[in-house]
């Protein structure tokens, strides 16, 4: 009798790209490194149909079935046979998804009333990469839910990238070489940045994130921005700086306000990746000469955006990130030591940051589907106050997330817009 050996299933793995490598080292209960994308419909969500839609979506996004594993030198993603299950929302916003000692998926799909939530651990993808997954999920959900949308007549998805395009490490693809130590030396020689103001306060219990979401007309906000001859993003960024300043104690007002802003690198390099592909820039403003008003802040922020988004500056930043990763001296450190180094570096970087602001941009859905959707929003776990925003149709949603109880900055921000005649619908998780 011949005993047949059971064939072992081949396990596939992939390296984390440049931006992802920092997140497993820094994730903790105070800052989970999880973000949430929300699609709010005009109707209550049906859980069974959403599960059916998730089953269809996951087949074309194998990355989302990966689990995080810890190697000798770096963490990496490993394929799994785990299957995602839709759940009624029961955890707090942006609850942890990554655990060192647990083999689990790095995303979750939940729903509550009219909202569909996609939460993602940042090492898996950035906001724009995850948005492609969510768009697919909504596409399948509405197709299954509404008989009037036939699969034959349904419009094609905005995104249908191949597997290799989805999994592309675009950081590595566009790295043109560089000397890590020369990069560090140049940074040390650079002009020292002024001390950044830090927002402090009493933390919310159980390390939860406080969410205040303002939904308003995108056209009304854009019209207000155009009065100042600027873009919506620059206007919102400047208003955020101004309301932070108004909340500062008088003896702190000589410190600079420094906002960290992510940059979508897909707009500079050809890429269809659903993995991380972003850079960051800093917007600095000082009130050392007193309050010059919002108009002066807008001029300064506009110049910062213009300078930081130059092609030469973007290329230099990408090469700097990659040259540090590829440096042989740094690569030989084992993973536990790299974790310590990354945490120390993160604390040093935090000293130069006041808050964060991120604009996911305009979300476009085919007209056949958009009539069922009220709005989209994006939320980030927060170790300091931050704004995330996105636009769908004429619906702009500006979301504040903060680890602190105090909400005076948020109140002043929305109060300013309200006094300009902009109607705002406020919601909160408190």
C-alpha positions, 0 to 999 in steps of 0.5 A, spaced: 500 500 500 502 506 497 501 512 502 500 518 499 504 524 501 499 530 502 502 536 498 504 542 502 501 549 500 506 554 497 507 560 502 508 566 498 511 572 502 513 579 500 518 584 503 515 591 506 516 597 502 520 603 504 514 607 508 511 600 511 517 598 515 517 603 520 509 602 522 510 595 526 516 598 530 512 604 532 505 601 533 502 601 540 495 602 544 496 610 544 498 610 536 495 604 533 497 606 526 490 604 523 486 609 519 479 608 517 475 609 510 468 610 511 462 610 505 456 613 508 450 610 504 443 613 503 440 606 506 442 602 512 447 597 510 445 589 509 451 585 513 450 579 508 450 582 502 456 586 504 460 579 506 458 577 499 461 583 496 467 582 501 468 575 498 468 578 491 473 583 492 478 579 496 479 575 490 482 580 486 486 583 492 491 578 495 495 583 498 489 583 503 490 576 505 497 577 508 499 577 515 505 580 518 511 576 520 517 578 524 524 576 520 531 576 523 532 583 519 525 586 517 518 584 518 515 581 512 508 579 509 506 572 508 500 569 504 495 566 508 489 562 508 485 566 513 478 569 510 475 576 512 469 576 516 464 582 516 462 584 523 457 589 526 462 595 528 463 594 536 470 596 537 472 603 538 475 607 532 482 605 529 483 599 534 489 595 534 490 591 528 497 589 528 499 584 534 507 581 534 504 575 537 498 574 533 497 571 526 491 575 523 489 579 517 491 587 517 484 590 515 477 589 518 470 591 514 465 593 519 458 596 518 453 601 523 447 603 520 448 607 513 456 606 514 461 601 511 468 602 515 474 599 512 480 599 517 487 598 515 494 597 518 498 602 515 504 597 513 499 594 509 497 600 505 496 608 505 490 611 504 489 612 496 491 604 496 486 602 501 481 607 497 482 602 491 480 596 495 474 600 498 471 602 491 471 595 489 467 593 495 462 598 494 462 596 487 460 589 488 456 591 494 451 595 490 451 590 484 449 585 489 444 589 493 440 593 487 437 589 482 436 595 477 444 595 476 445 589 472 452 586 472 452 587 464 450 594 464 454 596 470 460 601 469 467 598 469 471 599 476 476 605 476 481 601 478 483 594 475 490 594 476 494 587 475 497 583 480 504 585 479 501 593 479 498 592 485 504 589 489 509 593 486 514 596 490 514 603 487 519 606 492 524 601 490 522 602 482 524 609 482 530 609 487 535 612 483 541 611 488 544 615 493 549 615 499 546 615 506 551 618 510 552 624 505 544 625 506 545 625 513 551 630 513 547 634 508 541 634 513 546 636 519 548 642 515 542 644 513 539 650 517 536 648 524 528 649 524 525 653 530 522 649 536 515 646 534 509 648 539 506 641 542 499 641 543 498 638 550 492 636 554 488 630 558 488 624 554 481 620 553 480 614 557 483 607 554 487 611 549 481 612 545 481 617 539 476 623 539 473 624 533 469 630 531 467 630 523 464 636 519 461 635 513 459 641 508 459 643 501 465 643 498 463 649 493 462 653 499 469 652 502 472 652 495 469 659 494 472 661 500 479 659 498 478 663 492 477 669 495 484 668 498 486 666 491 488 659 494 486 652 493 482 648 498 488 644 501 492 651 502 486 654 505 484 649 510 491 648 512 492 655 514 486 655 518 488 649 522 495 653 523 491 659 525 486 656 530 492 652 533 495 659 534 489 662 537 489 656 542 496 657 544 498 660 551 501 667 550 508 665 553 508 659 547 506 664 541 514 665 539 514 657 538 513 655 531 507 651 528 509 645 524 504 641 520 506 634 517 503 633 510 503 627 507 505 627 499 501 622 494 507 620 490 503 617 485 502 624 482 509 624 480 511 617 478 507 612 474 504 607 479 498 603 480 500 600 487 495 599 492 501 599 497 504 605 501 507 610 496 507 617 499 512 622 502 512 627 507 513 635 507 513 640 513 509 646 513 512 651 518 509 658 520 512 662 526 508 668 530 514 671 533 512 678 530 505 677 533 498 675 529 499 677 522 492 674 520 489 668 516 491 672 510 499 672 511 498 665 513 495 663 507 501 666 503 506 663 507 503 656 506 502 657 499 509 658 498 511 652 502 507 647 498 510 650 492 517 649 494 516 642 497 512 640 491 517 641 486 520 635 482 527 636 484 525 636 492 520 630 491 526 626 488 531 628 493 526 625 498 525 619 495 532 617 494 534 619 501 528 614 504 531 609 500 539 610 501 538 609 508 534 603 508 539 600 503 545 602 507 549 596 509 551 598 516 544 599 518 541 593 514 546 588 518 542 590 525 537 585 527 530 587 527 529 588 535 535 593 535 532 596 528 525 597 532 529 601 538 533 605 533 526 607 529 522 608 536 528 613 538 528 616 531 521 617 531 521 621 538 526 625 535 522 627 529 516 628 533 519 634 537 519 638 530 512 636 529 505 640 532 500 636 528 498 633 522 493 634 516 492 630 510 487 630 504 485 624 500 482 628 495 476 628 490 473 621 490 470 619 484 464 614 483 461 612 477 454 615 476 450 609 476 453 608 483 454 615 486 446 616 487 446 611 493 452 614 496 451 620 501 459 621 503 466 619 504 470 620 510 477 618 512 480 618 520 486 616 522 489 614 529 492 620 533 498 621 537 497 628 536 491 632 533 490 632 526 485 633 520 484 628 515 479 630 509 476 628 502 471 630 497 465 626 494 461 630 489 459 637 493 460 633 500 467 635 503 468 632 510 473 634 514 475 630 520 479 632 527 482 626 530 485 627 537 488 623 543 486 629 548 479 631 551 479 638 549 476 640 543 477 648 543 481 648 536 476 644 533 470 648 535 474 655 533 475 651 526 468 650 525 466 656 528 470 660 523 467 656 517 460 657 520 461 665 520 463 665 513 456 662 512 458 655 510 453 650 513 456 644 517 453 638 519 457 636 526 458 628 528 462 625 534 464 619 537 464 622 544 
